[in-house]
Each structure stands twice: as C-alpha cells, then as structure tokens.
C-alpha cells in the first residue's frame, strides 16, 4: 500500500478503529476459552481456515480478486505468514500459560514497535518526541487498566511473554510491509482473503503433523462457538477493516487498535458481565486517550495553536456589551 505519512485520522477512520477494537477486543477472551480444549496450532488453523472459507464463499458479493502478478502473490504470502500464521500461533501458545489480560497488555507493545520500526524502515514516518510520548502514555494506561499485578505475577511464564511480544513485533513489521499492496493492484478485501488463505496453507500441515488433529476429542459447544466467532468476526471481518484503515491512515495509526483492545475488553465486561469500573480503570482510559491524542497529533496541534495565539479564546470577552449582545 502506498500509505500516507502518519497523520491525524478522520472521523470515519476513528469509527473504523473503534469497530476493529470491538472485533479484536474479545479475541483474547475467546482464545482463552478455546485453547483449553484445542491445541494452539489446531485452534489457529481452524481460525484462519474458516475465515478463508467464509471470505471465498462471499467472493461473488465482495468482489474478491486473485493476485495478478508474482510480486502480488509473494506479498500476500509474506503477510499470511507475518500478519496471521506466526502471531496467531504465538499468541495462542502464549495464552496456554498466560491470562488473557496479560497477553493483551503484551500485545499492546505493537504501536511502540511500529513507531521504532517505521523510523528505521520508512522515509515518511519518522520518530518524534510526540509519538514516543504518546505510545509510552498509552502503554502505561493499558498496564494501569488491567492491573500491575498481572504484569508482576510470580507465576507468569517468561517464554510465553516473549512469544506474545514476538507476535506484537510481527504485527508491527507486517503493517509497514503491507504499505506496498495498493501499488500491486490489491484492495483490502483481496489482501484479507489472500493472507488468511496463505496462513491456512502454512498451518494446516503443522497442525495435522504435530497435533494429530483427527485424534482429538470433539470440542464442547462453547469452544465451537468461540472458534466460529473468532473466525467470522475477529479474523475475516476484522482484517477487511484493518486493511481499510491501513490504506488511508498509515501503519502507526492502525496499530493504535492494540491500545484500545484491552480497554474494549473491560468495557464489554462491565456491560455484559456487570463488572464494576472503579477509579483505576478510569485513569487507565484517560492515559490511553492521552496517548492516542499525542500519536494522532490533534491534541499537540490544538495546544500549539492555543499557545501561539493565547488571546484568541478571550477576544469575545473584550467586546462591548450592549442591548443586542448575547
């Protein structure tokens, strides 16, 4: 994709980002449910395989087109590995040892990795103090929101934490790599369909060979529902939305969703499970909002205009009041 330099997102892009956070917000919980009965490779293979089947079945309505060049095929194949197969497998394995909340916190390192990688690998998304401050503030908000006890738990598996961090790095690098797909004539729906198809081809042989999937006991209804939901909404639909945002707003902006995902999980828990939001979650939300504002750039620009023209807001107070004044 020929992605524009990191810029302030439009209202439509913010709405899509919110939708993406909802689609991915429940994925950590659903993975936590399914991984109790299904091995990680089998779970991830079902996730991408069902998503691919759904997208191809909808191809006549969605207008999915096959890649038309060797470069396009190679690009989609790389994204299928770096943006699907590898991070999905790492996160699913990590969640066999970690709570879903801690996994989502570690995954929220993605924008930080993206900012640093974009500075090194691109010409238009260079590192600035505001981006660093915004990312650090957002990560601090996520950590505060879920709870410091999750980050410092004595029973946390170090290798599982590294696995989820590696997945975050894979997401960040893939988002930067994906900027080239528009120049290859690929639309968001084409990339979404192609990458889950490629991921299925990578993972299915591994699941069959390592997990011997045909020997596994039949999963429960809850696990089947979790897998279907992850495939249809958290994968198929989510990646269409993801590439739509990436096409217009850039790699750094689209990866802000990883900061919203833990917050979304807390909101869903409060709404559906009647979990009480106390002071600490509210402060976490405030820090996340501050981080998003600084990475997006709107708040710093507004503050800069205010300080450049400090009398602008007080002009009306100096107008003479008369009978017609309001």
N, C-alpha and C positions, 0 to 999 in steps of 0.2 A: 504494500500500500504506500502511496505517496502521501504520507501523513504530514499535516501541517505542524509547524513548531508548536510546542506546548503553549496553550493559550487559555483564556477564560472560556469555560464551556457555556453553551447556550442553554436556555431553559429546557428545551427538548432533550438535549444531551444529559442534563441533570436528571430529568424524568426517567430516561432510559437507564441511567446509572442506578437510580433507586429501584427500578424493576429488576435489574441484574442482581442487586444486593438481596432482593427478596428471593430470586430464583436460586442463588448460591447460599443464601443465609441459612437455609435449612439443610443443606447438603452434608455438613459435618455431623449433624444430629442423625440424619438418615443413614449415613455411612456407619456411624456408631451402632445403629440398630442392626444393619445388615451384616456387618463384619463379625458379629457374634455367632452367626451360623454359616457364613460363607467365607472361604479363604480369600485374601485380598486380590489375588490375580483373577480368580473366578468372578468376584464381585465387579472388578473394574472391566473385565471382558464383557460381562452382561450389560454394564452401564453403557459402554461405547457401542457394543453390537446392537442393542435395542435402539439406541439413539440413531445410529446409522440406518437401521431398517425403517424407522419412523420417517426420517428425512427423505429417504429414497422413495418410500411409499407416497409421500406428499410431493414428490418432484414435479408431477404434472401441474400441480396448483402453485407450487413455489417457484417454478421455472429454474430448477437446478440444472446447471450446465457442466459437462465434464471439462477438465483442463485440456487446453488445445495445443500445448507445447510441452517439450521435455522439461523445460525450466519450470513451467507451472506445476507439472506433476511432482517434480523434485521439491519444490517449495511446499506444496501441500503435504508431501511425505515427511518433510522435516518438522512441520507444525504438528502433524499427527503424533510424532514422537515427543517433541519438546513441550508441546502445549496440551497434550492429552495423555498419551500412554505413560510416560515417565512420571509426571507429577501426580496423576491419579493413583498410580501404583504405590508411589512413595507415601502419599497421604493415607491411603487405605492401610498400608502396612504400619505406618506410624500410629494410627488410631487403634491398632490392636494392643498398644502399650500405653497410649496417652488418652486423657479425657478429651472430648471433642472441643471443649472451650480452649484448652491449651493448644490444641492443633490449630484452631482458628487464629489464635494470637500469633503463633509462629508463622503462619501463612501470611499474616498482615505485614511481614517484612518485605513483601513483594514490591510495594512502591519505592521503598528505600533502595532495594537492589536495582530497580528500574531507573531511578534518578542517577545513581552512580554509573550504571552500565551505559545509559544514554549519553552521559557526559563523555565517556571514552569512545563509544562506537558511532555516535552521530555528530553531525555538524550543527544541527539546529536546536537540540535540546540540551544545552549546556548547564552545568551545575551553577546554582546561585545560592546565596545565603538564605533567601526566602524559601526555596524548595527544601533545603536541608532542615530549616526550622520547622516548616510545615509538616514534613514527614516525621521528624522526631516528635513533634507535638501530637500528631495523630497516633503514632505508635504508643506514646505514653498514655493517651486516652483509652486505647484498646486494652492495654495492660491494666489500667486502673479500673476499667469497666468490668472485666471478667474477674479480676482479683489477684493481688500479688501472691496469694497462697498457691495458685495454680502454677505460677512461674517458678516458685521456690520449693515445690513439693519434693520431699526427700525420696519419694518412690518413682519420680519421673525417670524414664528411660532415656539416657543421653543419646544413644544411637537413633532412637525414634525421633527425638527432637532434631537431630542433624538431618534425618530423612525429610521431615516436613520443611525445614529451611532449604534443603536442596530443591524441593518442589517449588518453593517460592522463587528461587533463583531461576529455575527452568521457565516459570511463567514470565518473569521479567525479561529474560533474553528472547523468549518466543514473541512477546509483544513488540519488541524492537525489530526482530526479523520479519514480522508479519507486515511491516510497512510496505513491502515490495509487491504485495499481491495484486493491488489495483493496477499497477503498471503491466501486469501479466494478463489483464483482462478477466480477473476473478472478482466476483462480487461476494459480499458477506455470506450469503446462503451457500455459494459454491465452496467457500473455504470451510465453513462449518460442516457441511456434508462430507467434503473430502478428507478433513482431518480425523473425524471420528471413524470413517471407513478405514483409513490408514492405520489408526490406532487399533482397530479390531484385528486387522491382519497381523500386527505386531504381537498382540497379547493373546489371541486365541491359541496358537500353538504352545505358548508357555503355560497357559492355564491347563491345557489338556495334558501336557507332559509332566508338569510339577504337581498340580493339584489333583490330577486324575479325576476331573470333574464328574465323570459319569458314575463314579463310586460314591459320591456324596449323598447323604440322606436328603429327602425332599424338604425344602425350607418351609417355614411357617407362613401363614397368611400375612403377618406383619412384615416379614422380610421380603416377601414377594411385592407387597405394596410399596415398601421403601425402594426397592430396586426399580420398579416401574416409574415411580415419581422422580427418582434421580435421573433416569434415562430420558424421560419425556421433557421434564421441566428444567432440571438442574444441568442438563447437558445439551440436548437438541435445541430447545428454545433459547437457553442461556447463551450458547455460542453464536447464534444468529444476532442476538442483541449485542454481545461483546464485540463482534467484528464491525457492527454498525457504528458503535461508539468509537472504536479504534480508527475507522476510516476518516472521521471528522475531527476528533479531539486529541488524538495522539496517544502514544504508549503510556506516558506518565499519568495522564488524566484517567484513562480507562482503568488503570490498576489501582486507582483510589478505591475501587469497589472492595478491595481486600481489607480496607479500614472500616468499611460500612458493614461487612458481613457479620462480625461479632456483635455489633450494635443491633443489627436487624434480628439476630437470634434472641437477644434479650427482649426486644420489643414483642416478638412473636410469643415468647414465653409468658410475658406479662399479660398479653391479650387473650391467649388461648388457655394458658395454664394458671392464670391468676397469680403469677409471681409478682411480689411487691417490688417496685422500683424505689430504692432508698437514695440517700444523698450521694453515695459513691458512684452508682451508675449515672446519675445526672451530671456529676462532674466529669465522668468519662465521656459522655456525649458532648459536653462543652469543649473538651480538649480535642475531640475528633473534629468538631465543627471548625475550631480554630485552625487545625492542621489543614483541613480541606480548603479553607478560605485562603490560606497563605500559599499553598501549592497552586491553587486555581488562579490566584493573583488579584481577585476582585477587592478583597479587604485591603491589601497594601496600596493598591491604586487609589482607593477611596480615601485612605488615611493620608496618602501623599498629596492628593488634591486639597484635602482639608488644611494641611499644614502650609501648602504653597499659597493658599488663599484663605487665611484664617478669618477674614471679615465677611466671607460670603454668606455664612449662616446667620449673621447678625444684622444684615442690611435692612431687613424689613422692620426691625425693632427701632431703627432710626428714622423711619418715615413719620411725617407729622400726622397726628390723629385728628380727624375732623368728623363732621356729622356722617359722611359717607364711608368712613373707614370701617373695615370688617376685621 
